[in-house]
Structure formats: structure tokens, C-alpha cells
Amino acid sequence: MQRNATAHWEGDLKAGKGTLSTQSTVLNKSQYSFNTRFADGVGTNPEELLAAAHAGCFTMAISAALGQAGFTPTSLDTKASVTLEGLAITGVHLVVEGKVPNVPDQTFLDIVKGAEQNCLISKVLSIPITSEAKLIK
């Protein structure tokens, strides 16, 4: 299986602008630019897309591990924060809140820590990844 996306850019770095599209067309010529990356422009940016990909992968990994342990989550909500310092991505912090009937707190925490290190996106990143979890009863 392969997944793909395309980027189109016109102009120099600061005044130029581009679009991003994905194979699924969920992103279809979505705007990105210097301002959307380093200021407050309207559009997306690579770091935001990385955060979305990581949040999705991490959450699915938690769901899979919970299922293997015999638990079905009612809901899992994750926020991924990508830290950009200068021109370097220096870390990702994942915060998940889960409603999982009958799961022991420690089991949930152990599953979250496992997903932190083992979801596919985590495995390809060579930066510190941290997480925290809150089990909602």
C-alpha cells in the first residue's frame, strides 16, 4: 500500500504561496504559505499536518491495544502538539482523554505509553515524544 500527497508552490519563500492535495482529496489544493507556517495566516502548514497525522495514528494505536486487551473505548480524544524551535521540530507531546468502560487506570496508562512509542508515526520520528493520559470515568 502507498499513500501520496502533492505540493505546488509559486514564488519566493516569504511572498510565495502553495497548495497541498492528498490522494483521498480530503485536502484538495489547500492553501499553505510562509505566513500559515510562521505567523497567523489562513491555511495549513507541515507541522500542523504532522500533528494531525500523529494524533490520528496514536489514537488508533490506543484503540487497537485496548481491543487486544478486551476493552472497547467509548471515546478517545487526542491533542498532538508539535514544537518548532527555529527551523527544527524538537518534539511532539500527545495528550489523550479516554472513556473506556471497566479499564483499570494502570492498564490505560500502560497502553498509552506503548502507543506513544509504537504507533507508526512515532516510529519514524527521531525526536522526543511524550504523552499524558486522562481516563474519564
N, C-alpha and C positions, 0 to 999 in steps of 0.2 A: 504494500500500500504506500502511496505517496500522496502528500498534500502539497498544494502550492499556493503562492500568492505573488502578486506583481506590484511593482512600484514604478511610477512615472514621475519624472522631475523636470522642471523647466526653470532656468535662471540660475543666478548665483546662490550661495548658501543663505544669506540673510534676507534677500529680497525675493528669492525664488519660492516656488510652491510646487507641491506634487499631489499625487493621488495614490491610494493603495486599494487594491482589489484582491478578493480571495476567491478561490475555486468555487466555494459554496455560494458566492455572491452576497453573503451577509455584509461584507464590505464591498461596495461597488463604487469605485472612484471616490473613496472617502478622502477628504482633504487632510493634508499634513504640511507643515512648514516649520521654519525656524521658530516662529512665534508660538506655534502649538507645542513645540518641544521645549523651549526655554523661557517662554513668557506665558501669556494668558490668551492665546488666540483660539478661535473656534476650529476644532478639528482634532485629530488624534495624534499620536506620536509613538515611536517604537517602544519606549519604556512603559507607556500605558498598555500597549498591546501585549508586552511581555507579562505585565502584572495580570492582565485578564487571562492569558494562557496559563499562567502558573496557578491562579486561583481556581480555574476550572479543572486542571489536572489534579491538583492537590485534593480538591473536594471529591472528585470521582474516586481517587485512591482511598480516601477515608471510607466512602460508601462501599467500595469493594471489600475492604478489610473488615468492616463491620458485618457485611453479609457473610463473609467466610467464618466469622466468629459467632454467627447465629443471630445477629441483630439487624433490624431494618430501621434506618433513620426516618423520622417524620420529616425533618428538615435539617439541612446543613447550610450555613451561610458563612462565606469566607471573604475576607478583605486581604488582598495582597498589596503590600507597599514596596515599591522598588525605589531604592535610594540611589540617586545620581549625584556624585560629587565631582565637580569639574566635568571632565569628559570620560568619567569612569562610573560604571554601575558597580556599587560596592556592597550591595546586599539586598536581600528580599526578606520581609517579615510578613508572616501569614497569621491571621487571626481568624479562628473558626468558632462559631457558635452552633451547637448541635442540640436538636431534640431527638433523643434516641431512647425509646421506652426500654426500661429494665437493664440498661447497660451500666455496669459499675463504673464509677468515676475513673478509677485507675486504668481500667480496660480502655476507656475512651481516650485518656491521655496517652497511653502506650500506642494506640492505633494512630493518633495524630502525629506523634513523634516518628513513627515508622513511615507515614505518608510524607512527612517533611523531607526525609532523606531519599525516599524511594519512588515518588511519582516521577514520571518520565521527564518532565521539565526540570525538576530538581536535579536529576541525574546528569543533565547536560550543562548545568551551570557550575562554574568554578569560582563562585563567590559564597560568602557566608549566607546560610539560610536559617532563619529562626522561626519559631511558631509559638503560639499560645492558644489555649483552648478553654472554652466555657461550655459546660454541659447545662442546658436549661431543663429544669425538671417541671 
